[in-house]
Amino acid sequence: MQQLSNKNEYTLEERTAVFGEKIISFCKSISENTITKPLISQLIRSGTSIGTNYMEANGASSKKDFRNKIFICKKESQESKHWLRIVAKCQPERKEEIKDLWRETQELTMIF
């Protein structure tokens, strides 16, 4: 976990990592069956890769490489929104929790 120099400092790297952690926690709490298992897998892949690609962007070797990684962050954010919508159909009782995750994903999409 990143050390923050100021309590109020909240970097995008930290924000995407926290989002990935929330996605993992959420997915762990879903009971697996033939429908939810592949959805969980897809959501974990897209939701956690946002932060990974952002970290790669920060270490980019060129402006072109940076732009490409940021574009991938945006694509993964958009994909995560899709999977959250589909999971909401399987987990209607978790609609509010899913809405909060979707909102954060939307904000990340807009940032990228």
Kinemage of the C-alpha trace (Angstrom):
@kinemage 1
@onewidth
@group {chain A} dominant
@subgroup {mainchain}
@vectorlist {calphas} color= white
{ca met a 1} P 0.000 0.000 0.000
{ca gln a 2} L 1.277 3.437 -0.895
{ca gln a 3} L 2.481 5.697 1.890
{ca leu a 4} L 0.682 9.013 1.750
{ca ser a 5} L 2.610 12.111 2.756
{ca asn a 6} L -0.538 13.946 3.787
{ca lys a 7} L -3.671 12.449 5.326
{ca asn a 8} L -5.812 14.310 2.784
{ca glu a 9} L -3.739 13.238 -0.218
{ca tyr a 10} L -5.519 10.623 -2.292
{ca thr a 11} L -3.775 9.765 -5.520
{ca leu a 12} L -5.330 8.208 -8.575
{ca glu a 13} L -2.987 5.255 -8.125
{ca glu a 14} L -4.396 4.727 -4.625
{ca arg a 15} L -7.959 5.307 -5.812
{ca thr a 16} L -7.707 2.651 -8.523
{ca ala a 17} L -6.094 0.206 -6.062
{ca val a 18} L -8.882 0.770 -3.519
{ca phe a 19} L -11.443 0.271 -6.272
{ca gly a 20} L -9.827 -3.045 -7.216
{ca glu a 21} L -9.894 -4.120 -3.569
{ca lys a 22} L -13.588 -3.225 -3.314
{ca ile a 23} L -14.324 -5.240 -6.467
{ca ile a 24} L -12.506 -8.257 -4.999
{ca ser a 25} L -14.392 -7.981 -1.687
{ca phe a 26} L -17.699 -7.604 -3.491
{ca cys a 27} L -17.048 -10.575 -5.775
{ca lys a 28} L -15.944 -12.766 -2.859
{ca ser a 29} L -19.316 -12.139 -1.240
{ca ile a 30} L -21.323 -13.394 -4.224
{ca ser a 31} L -22.334 -17.036 -4.073
{ca glu a 32} L -21.044 -18.831 -7.132
{ca asn a 33} L -23.269 -20.777 -9.488
{ca thr a 34} L -23.225 -21.478 -13.225
{ca ile a 35} L -24.390 -17.939 -13.992
{ca thr a 36} L -22.402 -15.886 -11.494
{ca lys a 37} L -19.051 -17.691 -11.761
{ca pro a 38} L -18.062 -16.334 -15.215
{ca leu a 39} L -19.479 -12.901 -14.379
{ca ile a 40} L -17.412 -12.710 -11.191
{ca ser a 41} L -14.307 -13.701 -13.120
{ca gln a 42} L -14.868 -11.041 -15.774
{ca leu a 43} L -15.609 -8.327 -13.204
{ca ile a 44} L -12.477 -9.137 -11.207
{ca arg a 45} L -10.348 -9.040 -14.362
{ca ser a 46} L -11.650 -5.692 -15.590
{ca gly a 47} L -12.005 -4.054 -12.172
{ca thr a 48} L -8.498 -4.877 -10.983
{ca ser a 49} L -6.778 -4.172 -14.290
{ca ile a 50} L -7.705 -0.481 -14.108
{ca gly a 51} L -5.140 0.082 -11.369
{ca thr a 52} L -2.573 -2.186 -12.974
{ca asn a 53} L -2.748 -0.306 -16.240
{ca tyr a 54} L -2.630 3.031 -14.448
{ca met a 55} L 0.563 1.973 -12.675
{ca glu a 56} L 1.984 0.892 -16.033
{ca ala a 57} L 1.028 4.277 -17.490
{ca asn a 58} L 2.967 6.005 -14.718
{ca gly a 59} L 6.036 4.019 -15.756
{ca ala a 60} L 5.503 4.511 -19.479
{ca ser a 61} L 8.542 4.781 -21.720
{ca ser a 62} L 7.016 7.475 -23.932
{ca lys a 63} L 4.032 9.797 -24.255
{ca lys a 64} L 2.535 7.402 -26.786
{ca asp a 65} L 2.928 4.477 -24.371
{ca phe a 66} L 1.367 6.586 -21.576
{ca arg a 67} L -1.642 7.514 -23.741
{ca asn a 68} L -2.114 3.877 -24.750
{ca lys a 69} L -2.120 2.671 -21.133
{ca ile a 70} L -4.542 5.432 -20.096
{ca phe a 71} L -6.811 4.423 -22.985
{ca ile a 72} L -6.722 0.839 -21.679
{ca cys a 73} L -7.657 2.138 -18.201
{ca lys a 74} L -10.699 3.815 -19.725
{ca lys a 75} L -11.675 0.674 -21.653
{ca glu a 76} L -11.367 -1.483 -18.526
{ca ser a 77} L -13.453 1.027 -16.560
{ca gln a 78} L -16.165 0.889 -19.198
{ca glu a 79} L -16.037 -2.899 -19.235
{ca ser a 80} L -16.372 -2.945 -15.444
{ca lys a 81} L -19.528 -0.824 -15.702
{ca his a 82} L -20.968 -3.403 -18.080
{ca trp a 83} L -20.182 -6.337 -15.783
{ca leu a 84} L -21.598 -4.498 -12.773
{ca arg a 85} L -24.834 -3.966 -14.677
{ca ile a 86} L -25.026 -7.659 -15.563
{ca val a 87} L -24.196 -8.772 -12.010
{ca ala a 88} L -26.941 -6.450 -10.735
{ca lys a 89} L -29.421 -8.518 -12.717
{ca cys a 90} L -28.268 -11.643 -10.838
{ca gln a 91} L -28.025 -9.893 -7.478
{ca pro a 92} L -31.000 -7.487 -7.295
{ca glu a 93} L -30.832 -7.428 -3.502
{ca arg a 94} L -27.349 -5.832 -3.775
{ca lys a 95} L -28.469 -3.056 -6.109
{ca glu a 96} L -27.344 -0.158 -3.864
{ca glu a 97} L -23.872 -1.603 -3.309
{ca ile a 98} L -23.537 -2.215 -7.051
{ca lys a 99} L -24.694 1.356 -7.772
{ca asp a 100} L -21.900 2.708 -5.554
{ca leu a 101} L -19.311 0.603 -7.398
{ca trp a 102} L -20.798 1.632 -10.746
{ca arg a 103} L -20.613 5.322 -9.761
{ca glu a 104} L -16.939 5.005 -8.867
{ca thr a 105} L -16.296 3.216 -12.152
{ca gln a 106} L -18.090 6.007 -14.010
{ca glu a 107} L -15.941 8.614 -12.276
{ca leu a 108} L -12.779 6.708 -13.181
{ca thr a 109} L -13.980 6.472 -16.789
{ca met a 110} L -14.490 10.236 -16.874
{ca ile a 111} L -11.039 10.872 -15.374
{ca phe a 112} L -9.320 8.711 -17.974
